[in-house]
Amino acid sequence: MTKILLLSDTHSYIDNTILKYVKQADEVWHAGDIGDLKVTDAIKALKPLRSVYGNIDSTEIRTEFPEHNRFMCEGVDVWITHIGGYPGAYNMRIREAIKQNPPRLFICGHSHILKVMPDKQLNLLHMNPGAVGKHGFHKTRTMLRFTINNKKIDNLEVIEFSKR
C-alpha cells in the first residue's frame, strides 16, 4: 500500500501545516504551478516527490520537472499534467493522447477547483486537488490524500484549510 498526498498550485507557498501532511505520506505528487523550487525542495527533503511544471513555472522549474509525468504505482497507470481539463472536456493538447491510451488515474491542477470524478467513457478516475497555495481566486485551500493498494485507489480524503 502506498499513501499519496496530492497537491497543486502552491504558487511558491509552503508551510509547516502542509509539511505535516507530507510527513504522513509515502509519496507526494504535485500537479504543477510550483512557483519556487523551495517548495519542492522542502517536500523532497522529507518524502519522494513526483511532479510536473505548470504554466507559471520558470525555466529553472521546467528543467527539473516534466510537463507530463506518467508512471505506475501499485499496478495503477497514473498520468499527471498541469493543464488537463475534465472528462468530456480534456485540453486539446492531450485530448487525442488520453483517448488513444487512457491511464487509470488522470491528475491535473490549474483550475484551483477541487474535483474528483470518473470518466466512464475512458474508464479512468480524474482528480484535481484544487490549490493549496495562497495566490489565486480560490477561497479555500485544498489537497487530497488517498491510498493505492494492489491496483485499488481507496481511502480518498479532502484536506481543507481555513479560508485564505
C-alpha positions, 0 to 999 in steps of 0.5 A: 500500500502506498499513501499519496498526498496530492497537491497543486498550485502552491504558487511558491507557498509552503508551510509547516501545516502542509509539511505535516501532511507530507510527513504522513505520506509515502509519496507526494505528487504535485500537479504543477504551478510550483512557483519556487523550487523551495517548495519542492525542495522542502517536500523532497527533503522529507518524502519522494516527490513526483511532479510536473511544471505548470504554466507559471513555472520558470525555466529553472522549474521546467528543467527539473520537472516534466510537463507530463509525468506518467508512471505506475504505482501499485499496478495503477497507470497514473498520468499527471499534467498541469493543464488537463481539463475534465472528462468530456472536456480534456485540453486539446493538447492531450485530448487525442493522447488520453483517448488513444491510451487512457491511464487509470488515474488522470491528475491535473491542477490549474483550475484551483477547483477541487474535483474528483470524478470518473470518466466512464467513457475512458474508464479512468478516475480524474482528480484535481486537488484544487490549490493549496497555495495562497495566490489565486481566486480560490477561497479555500485551500485544498489537497487530497490524500488517498491510498493505492493498494494492489491496483485499488485507489481507496481511502480518498480524503479532502484536506481543507484549510481555513479560508485564505 
